[in-house]
């Protein structure tokens, strides 16, 4: 391993070096995986953690915000949680280790098997020159769950990937492929079972093949002391349809990246996001969406609610390639700022290199409307209850776009519980 120091290292960077040196020999993987890990970590070591000088990390100076790493702790005894949809199959990842990964109707296996036989090596690469999450995760990942929805399968029950962890460091990966002409829903859920700090990195590689109709829900419910570094890498084929829902409802330091490549004509992408921010959390959702072929469409709508001293960020970039004529892309970011001490930064962007397109973006930041509040209070609703009802309505409008009623109800209950606690 070629470890050259190019700048003064922070305690977190030193801890990463020490952890990699200590764990390298015990991480699963054949020679190709070992080589890929070595390259990823060497690049991370050379570049260091990203700072605000890097445009993609301008609002999240990871070098400063990540002040240290939690020490590894023995894997706790973790009880399986009930799924969001009653009776739906669940693949569990307990403190970074897959348990009960075999699911009927889906082709699933422990990601550790892909590492051991070397088939995972090709995917252990950085997605860009500034991809700190991909480098950290690829260097340390031990397990996760690989999922394949068979071609032409029509699966009514959603599959839940439930990642539960305790304190320490956990690094998981979830490759999910929706086969040609298939139709299915996958839920990826991250949960903490302790108040002690954890560092969690997770990379999901979602491939929606030609003619597939996919729904993917990622629900992040980390503890108040946790750091969550998540990344979704999405590739869409021809005539593919993807409905992606991203919900952040926890964590102290959160960076959730969405990297989408639209590679097939006549594909349709819908992204809906809900960010519930309270306490002193710092939550950053950064999206880069590339329309690379003609005749594709996408809509992105994010709703954010900010309480207390929380800080939120949304960076959304839509790139339309020169050949991507007839692209229809729209993006919106709407925020309720419920505290004078809270902050939210929105940075929607368009890069358009084609001339026959329909593209637009917008962003709003506001408090609860006094007129709406007065309307409810004039009908006998107490002020606090009226505010909670309006916030719920603001967020639930996004969730209700899901077709599964049980899933909608479960997510609405989680959101209502979070709002009751923070409001």
Secondary structure, 3 states (H helix, E strand, C coil): CCCCCCCCCCHHHHHHHHHHHHHHHHCCCCHHHHHHHHHHHHHHHHHCCCCCCCHHHCCCCHHHHCCCCCCCCCCCCCCCCCCCCCCCCEEEEECCEEECCCCCCCEEEEHHHHHHHCCCHHHCCCCCCCCHHHHHHHHHCCEEEEEEECCCCECCCCEEEEEEECCEEEEEEEEEEECCCCEEEEEEEEEECCCCCEEEEEEEEEEECCCCEEEEEEEEECCCCCEEEEEEEEEECCCCEEEEEEEECCCCEEEEEEEEEECCCCCEEEEEEEEEECCCCEEEEEEEEEECCCCCEEEEEEEEEECCCCEEEEEEEEEECCCCCCCEEEEEEEEEECCCCCEEEEEEEEEECCCCCEEEEEEEEECCCHHHHHHHHCCCCCHHHHHHHHHHHHHHHHHCCCCCHHHHHHHHHHHHHHHHHHC
